[in-house]
């Protein structure tokens, strides 16, 4: 079961990744960012585990 602490919104993802929210929105638009889903009509949400998995994938695919 998913609890509230696991659901993040764009601003929380941006804070976690130390990236502007506009960048997070752009990544979503072009299909490059963490997996997201609609929560209601206008809210975009992320699961913390999906953000962390995406970050790990970025690290392992680009590690030198």
PDB file with SEQRES, HELIX, SHEET and CRYST1 records, atoms N, CA, C and O in Angstrom:
SEQRES   1 A   64  UNK UNK UNK UNK UNK UNK UNK UNK UNK UNK UNK UNK UNK          
SEQRES   2 A   64  UNK UNK UNK UNK UNK UNK UNK UNK UNK UNK UNK UNK UNK          
SEQRES   3 A   64  UNK UNK UNK UNK UNK UNK UNK UNK UNK UNK UNK UNK UNK          
SEQRES   4 A   64  UNK UNK UNK UNK UNK UNK UNK UNK UNK UNK UNK UNK UNK          
SEQRES   5 A   64  UNK UNK UNK UNK UNK UNK UNK UNK UNK UNK UNK UNK              
HELIX    1 AA1 UNK A    4  UNK A    6  5                                   3    
HELIX    2 AA2 UNK A   10  UNK A   17  1                                   8    
HELIX    3 AA3 UNK A   21  UNK A   30  1                                  10    
HELIX    4 AA4 UNK A   48  UNK A   62  1                                  15    
SHEET    1 AA1 3 UNK A   7  UNK A   9  0                                        
SHEET    2 AA1 3 UNK A  43  UNK A  47 -1                                        
SHEET    3 AA1 3 UNK A  37  UNK A  39 -1                                        
CRYST1    1.000    1.000    1.000  90.00  90.00  90.00 P 1           1          
ATOM      1  N   UNK A   1       0.842  -1.183   0.000  1.00  0.00           N  
ATOM      2  CA  UNK A   1       0.000   0.000   0.000  1.00  0.00           C  
ATOM      3  C   UNK A   1       0.886   1.244   0.000  1.00  0.00           C  
ATOM      4  O   UNK A   1       1.936   1.267   0.642  1.00  0.00           O  
ATOM      5  N   UNK A   2       0.467   2.250  -0.705  1.00  0.00           N  
ATOM      6  CA  UNK A   2       1.211   3.502  -0.805  1.00  0.00           C  
ATOM      7  C   UNK A   2       0.733   4.450   0.285  1.00  0.00           C  
ATOM      8  O   UNK A   2      -0.467   4.684   0.429  1.00  0.00           O  
ATOM      9  N   UNK A   3       1.683   5.000   1.059  1.00  0.00           N  
ATOM     10  CA  UNK A   3       1.275   5.984   2.060  1.00  0.00           C  
ATOM     11  C   UNK A   3       1.588   7.391   1.559  1.00  0.00           C  
ATOM     12  O   UNK A   3       2.284   7.569   0.559  1.00  0.00           O  
ATOM     13  N   UNK A   4       1.069   8.377   2.265  1.00  0.00           N  
ATOM     14  CA  UNK A   4       1.207   9.771   1.830  1.00  0.00           C  
ATOM     15  C   UNK A   4       2.655  10.220   1.674  1.00  0.00           C  
ATOM     16  O   UNK A   4       2.960  11.008   0.780  1.00  0.00           O  
ATOM     17  N   UNK A   5       3.537   9.740   2.515  1.00  0.00           N  
ATOM     18  CA  UNK A   5       4.938  10.149   2.472  1.00  0.00           C  
ATOM     19  C   UNK A   5       5.633   9.705   1.197  1.00  0.00           C  
ATOM     20  O   UNK A   5       6.669  10.259   0.829  1.00  0.00           O  
ATOM     21  N   UNK A   6       5.077   8.718   0.525  1.00  0.00           N  
ATOM     22  CA  UNK A   6       5.681   8.214  -0.699  1.00  0.00           C  
ATOM     23  C   UNK A   6       5.226   8.977  -1.937  1.00  0.00           C  
ATOM     24  O   UNK A   6       5.799   8.797  -3.012  1.00  0.00           O  
ATOM     25  N   UNK A   7       4.204   9.826  -1.807  1.00  0.00           N  
ATOM     26  CA  UNK A   7       3.705  10.587  -2.946  1.00  0.00           C  
ATOM     27  C   UNK A   7       4.310  11.977  -2.925  1.00  0.00           C  
ATOM     28  O   UNK A   7       4.144  12.728  -1.964  1.00  0.00           O  
ATOM     29  N   UNK A   8       5.009  12.307  -3.987  1.00  0.00           N  
ATOM     30  CA  UNK A   8       5.636  13.618  -4.122  1.00  0.00           C  
ATOM     31  C   UNK A   8       5.001  14.347  -5.290  1.00  0.00           C  
ATOM     32  O   UNK A   8       4.511  13.738  -6.241  1.00  0.00           O  
ATOM     33  N   UNK A   9       5.022  15.673  -5.192  1.00  0.00           N  
ATOM     34  CA  UNK A   9       4.568  16.521  -6.283  1.00  0.00           C  
ATOM     35  C   UNK A   9       5.785  17.175  -6.924  1.00  0.00           C  
ATOM     36  O   UNK A   9       6.900  17.036  -6.420  1.00  0.00           O  
ATOM     37  N   UNK A  10       5.587  17.870  -8.005  1.00  0.00           N  
ATOM     38  CA  UNK A  10       6.695  18.416  -8.795  1.00  0.00           C  
ATOM     39  C   UNK A  10       7.667  19.222  -7.939  1.00  0.00           C  
ATOM     40  O   UNK A  10       8.880  19.075  -8.085  1.00  0.00           O  
ATOM     41  N   UNK A  11       7.159  20.063  -7.056  1.00  0.00           N  
ATOM     42  CA  UNK A  11       8.067  20.883  -6.242  1.00  0.00           C  
ATOM     43  C   UNK A  11       8.911  20.036  -5.297  1.00  0.00           C  
ATOM     44  O   UNK A  11      10.071  20.365  -5.050  1.00  0.00           O  
ATOM     45  N   UNK A  12       8.357  18.964  -4.770  1.00  0.00           N  
ATOM     46  CA  UNK A  12       9.124  18.095  -3.887  1.00  0.00           C  
ATOM     47  C   UNK A  12      10.205  17.340  -4.662  1.00  0.00           C  
ATOM     48  O   UNK A  12      11.320  17.165  -4.170  1.00  0.00           O  
ATOM     49  N   UNK A  13       9.875  16.900  -5.861  1.00  0.00           N  
ATOM     50  CA  UNK A  13      10.865  16.224  -6.705  1.00  0.00           C  
ATOM     51  C   UNK A  13      11.985  17.201  -7.055  1.00  0.00           C  
ATOM     52  O   UNK A  13      13.163  16.845  -7.024  1.00  0.00           O  
ATOM     53  N   UNK A  14      11.611  18.420  -7.383  1.00  0.00           N  
ATOM     54  CA  UNK A  14      12.597  19.442  -7.724  1.00  0.00           C  
ATOM     55  C   UNK A  14      13.533  19.713  -6.546  1.00  0.00           C  
ATOM     56  O   UNK A  14      14.745  19.826  -6.731  1.00  0.00           O  
ATOM     57  N   UNK A  15      12.987  19.816  -5.357  1.00  0.00           N  
ATOM     58  CA  UNK A  15      13.819  20.030  -4.166  1.00  0.00           C  
ATOM     59  C   UNK A  15      14.760  18.856  -3.943  1.00  0.00           C  
ATOM     60  O   UNK A  15      15.945  19.053  -3.670  1.00  0.00           O  
ATOM     61  N   UNK A  16      14.250  17.654  -4.056  1.00  0.00           N  
ATOM     62  CA  UNK A  16      15.055  16.446  -3.841  1.00  0.00           C  
ATOM     63  C   UNK A  16      16.205  16.358  -4.840  1.00  0.00           C  
ATOM     64  O   UNK A  16      17.330  16.018  -4.476  1.00  0.00           O  
ATOM     65  N   UNK A  17      15.913  16.667  -6.106  1.00  0.00           N  
ATOM     66  CA  UNK A  17      16.931  16.574  -7.157  1.00  0.00           C  
ATOM     67  C   UNK A  17      17.741  17.865  -7.302  1.00  0.00           C  
ATOM     68  O   UNK A  17      18.663  17.938  -8.114  1.00  0.00           O  
ATOM     69  N   UNK A  18      17.388  18.886  -6.504  1.00  0.00           N  
ATOM     70  CA  UNK A  18      18.068  20.192  -6.579  1.00  0.00           C  
ATOM     71  C   UNK A  18      18.073  20.716  -8.019  1.00  0.00           C  
ATOM     72  O   UNK A  18      19.094  21.140  -8.561  1.00  0.00           O  
ATOM     73  N   UNK A  19      16.884  20.660  -8.599  1.00  0.00           N  
ATOM     74  CA  UNK A  19      16.655  21.044  -9.993  1.00  0.00           C  
ATOM     75  C   UNK A  19      15.412  21.925 -10.035  1.00  0.00           C  
ATOM     76  O   UNK A  19      14.468  21.670  -9.287  1.00  0.00           O  
ATOM     77  N   UNK A  20      15.376  22.948 -10.880  1.00  0.00           N  
ATOM     78  CA  UNK A  20      14.175  23.781 -10.966  1.00  0.00           C  
ATOM     79  C   UNK A  20      12.931  22.966 -11.356  1.00  0.00           C  
ATOM     80  O   UNK A  20      13.015  22.010 -12.127  1.00  0.00           O  
ATOM     81  N   UNK A  21      11.802  23.360 -10.816  1.00  0.00           N  
ATOM     82  CA  UNK A  21      10.538  22.681 -11.127  1.00  0.00           C  
ATOM     83  C   UNK A  21      10.241  22.735 -12.619  1.00  0.00           C  
ATOM     84  O   UNK A  21       9.642  21.811 -13.169  1.00  0.00           O  
ATOM     85  N   UNK A  22      10.658  23.813 -13.276  1.00  0.00           N  
ATOM     86  CA  UNK A  22      10.426  23.908 -14.722  1.00  0.00           C  
ATOM     87  C   UNK A  22      11.186  22.818 -15.473  1.00  0.00           C  
ATOM     88  O   UNK A  22      10.710  22.321 -16.494  1.00  0.00           O  
ATOM     89  N   UNK A  23      12.341  22.450 -14.981  1.00  0.00           N  
ATOM     90  CA  UNK A  23      13.107  21.360 -15.596  1.00  0.00           C  
ATOM     91  C   UNK A  23      12.388  20.028 -15.407  1.00  0.00           C  
ATOM     92  O   UNK A  23      12.321  19.214 -16.329  1.00  0.00           O  
ATOM     93  N   UNK A  24      11.856  19.812 -14.215  1.00  0.00           N  
ATOM     94  CA  UNK A  24      11.102  18.575 -13.953  1.00  0.00           C  
ATOM     95  C   UNK A  24       9.907  18.498 -14.899  1.00  0.00           C  
ATOM     96  O   UNK A  24       9.617  17.435 -15.448  1.00  0.00           O  
ATOM     97  N   UNK A  25       9.217  19.615 -15.089  1.00  0.00           N  
ATOM     98  CA  UNK A  25       8.068  19.646 -16.011  1.00  0.00           C  
ATOM     99  C   UNK A  25       8.514  19.368 -17.449  1.00  0.00           C  
ATOM    100  O   UNK A  25       7.838  18.646 -18.181  1.00  0.00           O  
ATOM    101  N   UNK A  26       9.637  19.935 -17.844  1.00  0.00           N  
ATOM    102  CA  UNK A  26      10.148  19.721 -19.197  1.00  0.00           C  
ATOM    103  C   UNK A  26      10.496  18.246 -19.401  1.00  0.00           C  
ATOM    104  O   UNK A  26      10.137  17.652 -20.417  1.00  0.00           O  
ATOM    105  N   UNK A  27      11.194  17.665 -18.433  1.00  0.00           N  
ATOM    106  CA  UNK A  27      11.536  16.249 -18.535  1.00  0.00           C  
ATOM    107  C   UNK A  27      10.275  15.407 -18.711  1.00  0.00           C  
ATOM    108  O   UNK A  27      10.253  14.476 -19.516  1.00  0.00           O  
ATOM    109  N   UNK A  28       9.225  15.737 -17.955  1.00  0.00           N  
ATOM    110  CA  UNK A  28       7.968  14.992 -18.075  1.00  0.00           C  
ATOM    111  C   UNK A  28       7.389  15.170 -19.473  1.00  0.00           C  
ATOM    112  O   UNK A  28       6.907  14.212 -20.078  1.00  0.00           O  
ATOM    113  N   UNK A  29       7.438  16.386 -19.977  1.00  0.00           N  
ATOM    114  CA  UNK A  29       6.904  16.695 -21.307  1.00  0.00           C  
ATOM    115  C   UNK A  29       7.606  15.902 -22.412  1.00  0.00           C  
ATOM    116  O   UNK A  29       6.962  15.418 -23.343  1.00  0.00           O  
ATOM    117  N   UNK A  30       8.920  15.775 -22.302  1.00  0.00           N  
ATOM    118  CA  UNK A  30       9.676  15.075 -23.342  1.00  0.00           C  
ATOM    119  C   UNK A  30       9.913  13.597 -23.016  1.00  0.00           C  
ATOM    120  O   UNK A  30      10.567  12.891 -23.783  1.00  0.00           O  
ATOM    121  N   UNK A  31       9.387  13.130 -21.886  1.00  0.00           N  
ATOM    122  CA  UNK A  31       9.487  11.718 -21.526  1.00  0.00           C  
ATOM    123  C   UNK A  31      10.841  11.290 -21.014  1.00  0.00           C  
ATOM    124  O   UNK A  31      11.217  10.130 -21.186  1.00  0.00           O  
ATOM    125  N   UNK A  32      11.590  12.186 -20.389  1.00  0.00           N  
ATOM    126  CA  UNK A  32      12.934  11.852 -19.910  1.00  0.00           C  
ATOM    127  C   UNK A  32      13.049  11.758 -18.395  1.00  0.00           C  
ATOM    128  O   UNK A  32      14.040  11.231 -17.889  1.00  0.00           O  
ATOM    129  N   UNK A  33      12.081  12.245 -17.675  1.00  0.00           N  
ATOM    130  CA  UNK A  33      12.178  12.300 -16.220  1.00  0.00           C  
ATOM    131  C   UNK A  33      11.653  11.062 -15.548  1.00  0.00           C  
ATOM    132  O   UNK A  33      11.349  10.061 -16.197  1.00  0.00           O  
ATOM    133  N   UNK A  34      11.547  11.139 -14.220  1.00  0.00           N  
ATOM    134  CA  UNK A  34      11.003  10.016 -13.458  1.00  0.00           C  
ATOM    135  C   UNK A  34       9.548   9.743 -13.834  1.00  0.00           C  
ATOM    136  O   UNK A  34       8.839  10.635 -14.302  1.00  0.00           O  
ATOM    137  N   UNK A  35       9.122   8.529 -13.629  1.00  0.00           N  
ATOM    138  CA  UNK A  35       7.741   8.123 -13.907  1.00  0.00           C  
ATOM    139  C   UNK A  35       6.788   8.970 -13.061  1.00  0.00           C  
ATOM    140  O   UNK A  35       7.005   9.155 -11.863  1.00  0.00           O  
ATOM    141  N   UNK A  36       5.737   9.477 -13.695  1.00  0.00           N  
ATOM    142  CA  UNK A  36       4.759  10.303 -13.000  1.00  0.00           C  
ATOM    143  C   UNK A  36       3.354   9.828 -13.344  1.00  0.00           C  
ATOM    144  O   UNK A  36       3.166   9.004 -14.239  1.00  0.00           O  
ATOM    145  N   UNK A  37       2.376  10.356 -12.625  1.00  0.00           N  
ATOM    146  CA  UNK A  37       0.981  10.028 -12.899  1.00  0.00           C  
ATOM    147  C   UNK A  37       0.102  11.197 -12.482  1.00  0.00           C  
ATOM    148  O   UNK A  37       0.494  12.028 -11.663  1.00  0.00           O  
ATOM    149  N   UNK A  38      -1.093  11.245 -13.062  1.00  0.00           N  
ATOM    150  CA  UNK A  38      -2.050  12.301 -12.740  1.00  0.00           C  
ATOM    151  C   UNK A  38      -2.801  11.917 -11.467  1.00  0.00           C  
ATOM    152  O   UNK A  38      -3.237  10.778 -11.298  1.00  0.00           O  
ATOM    153  N   UNK A  39      -2.935  12.875 -10.600  1.00  0.00           N  
ATOM    154  CA  UNK A  39      -3.705  12.693  -9.379  1.00  0.00           C  
ATOM    155  C   UNK A  39      -4.814  13.733  -9.421  1.00  0.00           C  
ATOM    156  O   UNK A  39      -4.605  14.889  -9.053  1.00  0.00           O  
ATOM    157  N   UNK A  40      -5.966  13.327  -9.860  1.00  0.00           N  
ATOM    158  CA  UNK A  40      -7.047  14.277 -10.096  1.00  0.00           C  
ATOM    159  C   UNK A  40      -6.889  14.895 -11.475  1.00  0.00           C  
ATOM    160  O   UNK A  40      -6.176  14.368 -12.328  1.00  0.00           O  
ATOM    161  N   UNK A  41      -7.554  16.006 -11.678  1.00  0.00           N  
ATOM    162  CA  UNK A  41      -7.560  16.631 -12.997  1.00  0.00           C  
ATOM    163  C   UNK A  41      -6.269  17.382 -13.317  1.00  0.00           C  
ATOM    164  O   UNK A  41      -5.857  17.422 -14.476  1.00  0.00           O  
ATOM    165  N   UNK A  42      -5.622  17.981 -12.309  1.00  0.00           N  
ATOM    166  CA  UNK A  42      -4.504  18.865 -12.608  1.00  0.00           C  
ATOM    167  C   UNK A  42      -3.192  18.528 -11.905  1.00  0.00           C  
ATOM    168  O   UNK A  42      -2.137  19.006 -12.321  1.00  0.00           O  
ATOM    169  N   UNK A  43      -3.233  17.732 -10.868  1.00  0.00           N  
ATOM    170  CA  UNK A  43      -2.018  17.453 -10.102  1.00  0.00           C  
ATOM    171  C   UNK A  43      -1.214  16.333 -10.756  1.00  0.00           C  
ATOM    172  O   UNK A  43      -1.762  15.309 -11.164  1.00  0.00           O  
ATOM    173  N   UNK A  44       0.078  16.548 -10.846  1.00  0.00           N  
ATOM    174  CA  UNK A  44       0.994  15.512 -11.312  1.00  0.00           C  
ATOM    175  C   UNK A  44       1.745  15.022 -10.087  1.00  0.00           C  
ATOM    176  O   UNK A  44       2.272  15.822  -9.313  1.00  0.00           O  
ATOM    177  N   UNK A  45       1.792  13.721  -9.913  1.00  0.00           N  
ATOM    178  CA  UNK A  45       2.416  13.133  -8.739  1.00  0.00           C  
ATOM    179  C   UNK A  45       3.483  12.129  -9.147  1.00  0.00           C  
ATOM    180  O   UNK A  45       3.497  11.618 -10.267  1.00  0.00           O  
ATOM    181  N   UNK A  46       4.370  11.866  -8.207  1.00  0.00           N  
ATOM    182  CA  UNK A  46       5.459  10.910  -8.391  1.00  0.00           C  
ATOM    183  C   UNK A  46       5.523  10.041  -7.150  1.00  0.00           C  
ATOM    184  O   UNK A  46       5.243  10.508  -6.046  1.00  0.00           O  
ATOM    185  N   UNK A  47       5.885   8.797  -7.321  1.00  0.00           N  
ATOM    186  CA  UNK A  47       6.176   7.957  -6.167  1.00  0.00           C  
ATOM    187  C   UNK A  47       7.653   8.115  -5.851  1.00  0.00           C  
ATOM    188  O   UNK A  47       8.497   8.097  -6.746  1.00  0.00           O  
ATOM    189  N   UNK A  48       7.951   8.269  -4.584  1.00  0.00           N  
ATOM    190  CA  UNK A  48       9.344   8.458  -4.169  1.00  0.00           C  
ATOM    191  C   UNK A  48      10.239   7.345  -4.727  1.00  0.00           C  
ATOM    192  O   UNK A  48      11.348   7.609  -5.192  1.00  0.00           O  
ATOM    193  N   UNK A  49       9.760   6.124  -4.677  1.00  0.00           N  
ATOM    194  CA  UNK A  49      10.582   5.003  -5.158  1.00  0.00           C  
ATOM    195  C   UNK A  49      10.869   5.127  -6.656  1.00  0.00           C  
ATOM    196  O   UNK A  49      11.939   4.719  -7.108  1.00  0.00           O  
ATOM    197  N   UNK A  50       9.932   5.683  -7.438  1.00  0.00           N  
ATOM    198  CA  UNK A  50      10.161   5.873  -8.869  1.00  0.00           C  
ATOM    199  C   UNK A  50      11.217   6.958  -9.117  1.00  0.00           C  
ATOM    200  O   UNK A  50      12.050   6.832 -10.015  1.00  0.00           O  
ATOM    201  N   UNK A  51      11.170   8.015  -8.317  1.00  0.00           N  
ATOM    202  CA  UNK A  51      12.174   9.083  -8.446  1.00  0.00           C  
ATOM    203  C   UNK A  51      13.553   8.544  -8.090  1.00  0.00           C  
ATOM    204  O   UNK A  51      14.525   8.806  -8.798  1.00  0.00           O  
ATOM    205  N   UNK A  52      13.641   7.797  -7.002  1.00  0.00           N  
ATOM    206  CA  UNK A  52      14.930   7.238  -6.584  1.00  0.00           C  
ATOM    207  C   UNK A  52      15.448   6.213  -7.594  1.00  0.00           C  
ATOM    208  O   UNK A  52      16.651   6.159  -7.849  1.00  0.00           O  
ATOM    209  N   UNK A  53      14.562   5.401  -8.172  1.00  0.00           N  
ATOM    210  CA  UNK A  53      14.972   4.426  -9.194  1.00  0.00           C  
ATOM    211  C   UNK A  53      15.473   5.142 -10.438  1.00  0.00           C  
ATOM    212  O   UNK A  53      16.472   4.734 -11.029  1.00  0.00           O  
ATOM    213  N   UNK A  54      14.784   6.210 -10.842  1.00  0.00           N  
ATOM    214  CA  UNK A  54      15.212   6.994 -12.004  1.00  0.00           C  
ATOM    215  C   UNK A  54      16.584   7.610 -11.752  1.00  0.00           C  
ATOM    216  O   UNK A  54      17.441   7.600 -12.636  1.00  0.00           O  
ATOM    217  N   UNK A  55      16.796   8.142 -10.557  1.00  0.00           N  
ATOM    218  CA  UNK A  55      18.089   8.745 -10.211  1.00  0.00           C  
ATOM    219  C   UNK A  55      19.196   7.695 -10.256  1.00  0.00           C  
ATOM    220  O   UNK A  55      20.274   7.957 -10.787  1.00  0.00           O  
ATOM    221  N   UNK A  56      18.945   6.535  -9.715  1.00  0.00           N  
ATOM    222  CA  UNK A  56      19.925   5.441  -9.752  1.00  0.00           C  
ATOM    223  C   UNK A  56      20.227   5.033 -11.187  1.00  0.00           C  
ATOM    224  O   UNK A  56      21.380   4.774 -11.532  1.00  0.00           O  
ATOM    225  N   UNK A  57      19.200   4.976 -12.018  1.00  0.00           N  
ATOM    226  CA  UNK A  57      19.381   4.637 -13.430  1.00  0.00           C  
ATOM    227  C   UNK A  57      20.257   5.682 -14.131  1.00  0.00           C  
ATOM    228  O   UNK A  57      21.115   5.339 -14.944  1.00  0.00           O  
ATOM    229  N   UNK A  58      20.034   6.944 -13.812  1.00  0.00           N  
ATOM    230  CA  UNK A  58      20.854   8.010 -14.395  1.00  0.00           C  
ATOM    231  C   UNK A  58      22.319   7.844 -13.991  1.00  0.00           C  
ATOM    232  O   UNK A  58      23.226   8.021 -14.805  1.00  0.00           O  
ATOM    233  N   UNK A  59      22.530   7.506 -12.735  1.00  0.00           N  
ATOM    234  CA  UNK A  59      23.886   7.330 -12.231  1.00  0.00           C  
ATOM    235  C   UNK A  59      24.583   6.153 -12.907  1.00  0.00           C  
ATOM    236  O   UNK A  59      25.712   6.286 -13.380  1.00  0.00           O  
ATOM    237  N   UNK A  60      23.916   5.005 -12.954  1.00  0.00           N  
ATOM    238  CA  UNK A  60      24.568   3.822 -13.502  1.00  0.00           C  
ATOM    239  C   UNK A  60      24.762   3.882 -15.011  1.00  0.00           C  
ATOM    240  O   UNK A  60      25.719   3.313 -15.536  1.00  0.00           O  
ATOM    241  N   UNK A  61      23.864   4.564 -15.709  1.00  0.00           N  
ATOM    242  CA  UNK A  61      23.998   4.615 -17.157  1.00  0.00           C  
ATOM    243  C   UNK A  61      25.036   5.631 -17.615  1.00  0.00           C  
ATOM    244  O   UNK A  61      25.499   5.567 -18.754  1.00  0.00           O  
ATOM    245  N   UNK A  62      25.408   6.563 -16.750  1.00  0.00           N  
ATOM    246  CA  UNK A  62      26.345   7.602 -17.149  1.00  0.00           C  
ATOM    247  C   UNK A  62      27.618   7.620 -16.310  1.00  0.00           C  
ATOM    248  O   UNK A  62      28.436   8.530 -16.445  1.00  0.00           O  
ATOM    249  N   UNK A  63      27.788   6.633 -15.453  1.00  0.00           N  
ATOM    250  CA  UNK A  63      28.980   6.602 -14.617  1.00  0.00           C  
ATOM    251  C   UNK A  63      30.227   6.425 -15.477  1.00  0.00           C  
ATOM    252  O   UNK A  63      30.238   5.644 -16.428  1.00  0.00           O  
ATOM    253  N   UNK A  64      31.249   7.145 -15.134  1.00  0.00           N  
ATOM    254  CA  UNK A  64      32.497   7.108 -15.901  1.00  0.00           C  
ATOM    255  C   UNK A  64      33.469   6.161 -15.272  1.00  0.00           C  
ATOM    256  O   UNK A  64      34.580   5.993 -15.774  1.00  0.00           O  
TER     257      UNK A  64                                                      
END                                                                             
